[in-house]
Amino acid sequence: MPTARQRHMITETEELSRALDAAATIWPSEKDKRAELLRHIIDEGVVAITSVADKKAQRRLSAISNVAGSMNGVWPANWREQLRDEWPE
């Protein structure tokens, strides 16, 4: 089938073979369609990876929220003026 999208070829390793066999138990109507099972595995993998990425982003945002405002007083109140005074015009 013609496509402008990139195609990928992969070898069915032992690990992939086991994954496909396991997928065949989940989608028995497609047990003889290894390529279709692989698409299911990829779809499920996308869901899992997206979930992990979302949780990681949420942890980062939470960490940022936890430290937000904790650096008050580190810089002097007039730090901008002091910085500008150091640079001749």
N, C-alpha and C positions, 0 to 999 in steps of 0.2 A: 504494500500500500504506500503510495507516495506521501511524503511528509516533509515539511521544512524543519521539523524537530530533530534533535540529535538522537541517534539510536545507540543502544548499548548492547554489547554481547558479554555474557558471563558464562563461566564454566560451572556445571553442576558438581560442586565439590561434595564431599561426604556430609559436611555441615548443612549445605543447601539442600541436599537430598533428604536429610532428616527433617528439615523445616518444611519441605514440600510434602513429605509423607504426613507430617503432623497437620499441615493445612488441609490435606485431603480428608482428614477426620472431621474437620470443622465445616468444610464445603464438599461433602461427599458427591454431590451432583457434578462436580468438576474434577473428580479424582483422576481422570484420564487426560486432563488438560493442564499439563505442567505450567505452561506459560500463563494461563489464567490464574492458577494457584499462586504463581509468583507475583502477579499483579495484586492479588489479595494480601499477600505478605507485605508487599510494599505499602499498600494502602493502610494496613494496620500499623506498620512501622512509622508512617508519617504521623498517625494519631499519637503514637507513643512518644515520638521525638518532639512533637509540638507540645505535648503535655509537659515533658521534662524541661523544654526551653521556656515555657510559660512559668513553671515553678521557679526556675533559676532567675528569671527576670523579676518575679515577684519577691524573691529573697533579696535581690539586689536593691529593689525599691524600698523594701522594708528596712534594710540596713542603712540606706541613705536617710530615710525618715527618722531612724533611731538616733543618728548623729546630727541631724539638722538642728542648727542653733547651738550646738555644743561648743562652738569655737568663738562665741561672743566674748569680746574682751581681749582676744589674742592680738588683734591689730589696734593700735591707738586710735582714738576717736578722730584725730586729724591726720590720718595716714595719707590721704590724698594730697593734702597741702604739703606735707613733708616730702612726699615723692616729687611733687611738682617743683618744690624749692631746690631739689637736687639737680634739676635739668635746666641749664641756661637756655634762654629763649633767643 
